[in-house]
Amino acid sequence: MSAGLPASAADPASPAPDRRLKELENALQKGQAEQQQINQRADQLAKEMDDLRNSMVNAARAVQEHEETLSELELQLTDLTALEKDKAGTLELRRQQMNGVLTALERLAFRPSEALIAQPTSPADTVRSAILLRNVLPQIQDSAKVLRAELDSLASVRADVARQKKKISATAAKLDDEHRRLSTLYGRKKQLQQETEEQRQETAKRLQAMAAEAEDLRDLLARLEQEKKRREQEAAERVQAERAAREAEKIAAKAAREAEIAAAKAAREAAAATLKAEKEKHEAEIIAARQAKQAEEQAARTAKEAQAKADKATREADAAAAKMGPASRQGPAPWSRPFSQAEGEMPFPARGRVVARFGQNNESGSPSRGITIAPRPGAQVVSPYDGQVVFAGPFRGYGLLLIIEHGEGYHTLLAGMARIDGNVGQHLLPGEPVGVMGQSESKPLLYVELRRNGQPVNPLPWFTAHKTKVSG
C-alpha cells in the first residue's frame, strides 16, 4: 500500500510544472522574435533615412546645376536679343538710304535720253549726270550685296534666338522636374521625422526664447553652448538615476528571494520534524512536490536571467545614446572629419555671384563679417559641410537665420532665405538641402558667415573653386 501511494500522487502533479516551463519557454521565444523584428525595423528605418538624405543631396546638386545653366542661357539670350536689335536698326538705316537712291534712279530710267538733251541745263551738266549715274550703279550693286549679307546674318541671329529659347524652355522644364522630385523627398523626410517632431519643437521654442533675450550673436552662441551642456548633463543624470533604481530593485528582489528560500527551508524542516513519524508513508509525495518546485524555480531562474540580459542590453544602449547626445539617434556620428581639414573643399551654399566680400563696407558703413551671394529667385540652399543644426528661426537684423555647428569651435551662419528646411538637433550631410531663396521681384541675397570661437573669419578660402563668380 505504501509503495502504491507515491505513484498515484505523482501522476496528477507532474504535468503542471512541465506545462508551466513550456509556456515560459514559448513566451521567451516569442519575446525574442518580437525584439528581433523591432531591431530589424529600426535598422531598415535608419538605412532608409540614410538613402533618403543621400538622394536629397543629389537632387539639390542637380537643382543648383540647372539653376546655373538657366542663368547662363538667359545671359546669352540677352546678348543675342541686343545683337538682333542692333542689326535690325542698321538694316533699317540702309533700307532708307537705298530707297532714296532707287527712287532717283527710277525717275531717270523713265526719261528717254532725248529728254536729257532737252533739259534746260548746260551740256557739261548733262555729261556729268551721265558719268555720275554710271559710277553710282556699281556702288548700288555692292550695297545690295552687303544688304543681302546683313539680311542673312539677321536671319541667322533670329534662328539662334529661337534655339536659345528652346534650350531655356527645356532647362526650365528639367528644373521644375528636379524641384518636384526634391519636394517629394522633403515629404518623405518629414514623414520619417514625425517621431521626434515634438521634442524638436520644444527645443526650438526654448531656443527661440533664448534668441529673443540675446543681445548680440556672440551672446546667442554662448547661450546655445550652455543649453547643449545642460541637455547632456540632464541625460547623464537621468541614466545614473535609472541605473541606481534598477540596482535597488535587484537588491530588494534578491533579499526577497533569499527570505522566501529561507522560509521555505524552515517550513520544510519543521514539516520534516513534525511528520517524521509519517516519513515512509508520504515520502513519494514529498519527492514529487520537491521535483515540481525545483522545475518551477529553474524555469523562473531561466526567465529572470533572460530578462536581466535584455535589461542590461537596453541600459547599455540607452547609456551610449545619452552619452552621444540627441544627434546620434538621428544619423551617423557628426564630424566624421575635422572641419579644419576642409579648407578649400566645401561647396558654396548656393550658386550665384559673390556681390559683397569679407571686410568690404556694407550699407551702414561698417566692414562686412561675411560674404553675400546673389543667386536666382527660388534657388536651392545646401549645407556646405556636415554638422548639427543648433538654431533655425528668425533673428533680428538677419531675418530667417540658420546656424550649423561643425565642431572645433566652427559655426556657419546662413541668412536671407525665404524658407528653412533644417530642424534644431538635426545632423546634416555636406550638400544636404536646408532651405530655398525667395521668389519676389527684388533680387534675393544670401548672407554667409563663418565663425570660429565666436569670431568671424573670411569664408571664401574655405569654398572650393566653382562656376560661382566673385565680383569686385
GITA-V65150 format. One record per helix or strand of 2 or more residues. SS is the DSSP state (H for helix, E for strand). FROM is the first residue (numbers start at 0). TO is the last residue. If there is no record, write none. Layout:
# GITA-V65150
ss=(SS	SS)
from=(FROM	FROM)
to=(TO	TO)
This chain:
# GITA-V65150
ss=(H	H	H	H	H	H	H	H	E	E	E	E	E	E	E	E	E	E	E	H)
from=(1	112	122	193	216	275	325	338	351	370	379	386	398	409	418	426	432	445	454	459)
to=(108	117	191	212	273	323	328	341	355	374	381	394	406	414	419	427	435	451	456	461)
